[in-house]
Amino acid sequence: MLPAFIALVAAWWLAARDVDGAAAASLLPVIAIAVSALLWLCTAMIYACLRFIEEWAQPLTVVNFVLTGLSSGFVLACALAALAGESAALAAALPLALVTTVVAGIARVAAIRRNDALRHRSTLQTATGIAASRLVQTSMGMSAGSFNTREFFHRASAAALRTIRRVAVALAFVVPALVVVLVWAGALPAWVCALAALAQAPGLLADRWLFLAQAKHPQNLYYQVVS
């Protein structure tokens, strides 16, 4: 889907530069937007299809990817419209940015809370195949690390995870929504939308890291003692 999306956007750009290609240029954006939605769906399913990672194998994974994509796109559209002085485009993008950002934030918080309360089906017994009622791991079973112990352990403390969570939710959803509301109400100048987009970008990066870090890989039951 990604190469298809890139090819469509490139064709759209070329058609827009060609005066005689006006008809193609008007149709290509619609197709490109439809393919971009499919791209978000495919990206979400990379994670949602992994049934053994219970934090990801749930409907909210797809919902969050799609809503976050829409939110970030509309917030960026507001910023670009404001900087370009396109008042009509800005007026159309502001309500869409607000609705998608608020709904995306609610869905993301719901997913985070759902994962916090999750009780996993996998146990140390099922991970190792040892049926003993009392099973305690004291070593990772090797003298040095491996791909498994490096790539699936984030090593962040519980306090750090809580801080990253607050930063992610605030920057990715709360700040952009507040800025959009204030600009829409006329309390802030339109160019401030650019600051909303700049604030949302690191928030989305933090949220993606949190999405990956919150996943409890069943293999970590086996390698739970890293050192």
Protein Blocks (a to p, Z undefined) as FASTA:
>chain_A
ZZmmmmmmmmmmmmmmpmklmmmmmmmmmmmmmmmmmmmmmmmmmmmmmmmlmklmcfkl
mmmmmmmmmmmmmmmmmmmmmmnopaklmmmmmmmmmmmmmmmmmmmmmmmmmmmmpccf
bdfklmnopabfbdcdfbehiabdcfklmmmcgoiafklmmmmmmmmmmmmmmmmmmmmm
mmmnopacfklmmmmmmmmmmmmmmmmmmmmmmpccfklmmmmpmZZ
